[in-house]
Amino acid sequence: MVSESNLGLADYLHRRAANASDSYIVAKVAYATNGTAQWLEGLEAHALYHVVGKSRLMLGKSKQYESSVRKEISSRLSAKIQGHAHSQSRQMTALVKSLMQTPDSFAVGIIDSDLQVSLEDVNVVSDIVKSPGTLLGREFMWVWNVDSADIAYRYRVIEQKRQDKFLALCFVNGSTVDDAQEHVFALQDLIADFLAGDAFFI
């Protein structure tokens, strides 16, 4: 059972050094309450150096372990967040694809789905769904997640492959029309990302 005085000391140390790690505060409380100070005073010089050496070795290992744990937690959280984002993206794409089957009621379907989308954006994509050919010649920015970083690429639509497939030029790192990369995309993917805020027309 932890005594009230130990809890009070831990609280004092935490307020005094807010950035201190939990292990540091635990060590300070233990040092103050378990007789470590008196024990150290009774040691001879060579024994004291031995204890200090072992303590520093343990401290180094503790810091390495703490660093590896933090990296592991960060990696798992990042993977979980990306997995959640991909799940939402798939759901949005499935919804858009379903609503595109009836172009005239696409806008109503988006509004009824309770998505946080402005009426202006709904009208923009509704017009494209009704007349996909109007996408030809248009330019837009499309945000992609590359190595856990969001990067926006500029696209220009140059050809309609099918009713729902388009060919666009992707301009990377200041590339020109001559060296731009060709990219085939599905209309529902662009619209889903546009409604999610990951694409916008320019």
Salt bridges, closest charged atoms under 4 A:
ASP11 OD2 - ARG15 NE 2.96
GLU44 OE1 - HIS46 ND1 3.84
GLU66 OE2 - ARG70 NH2 2.89
GLU72 OE2 - ARG76 NE 2.72
GLU139 OE1 - ARG154 NH1 3.04
GLU139 OE2 - ARG156 NE 2.61
GLU159 OE2 - LYS161 NZ 3.71
ASP164 OD1 - ARG162 NH2 3.73
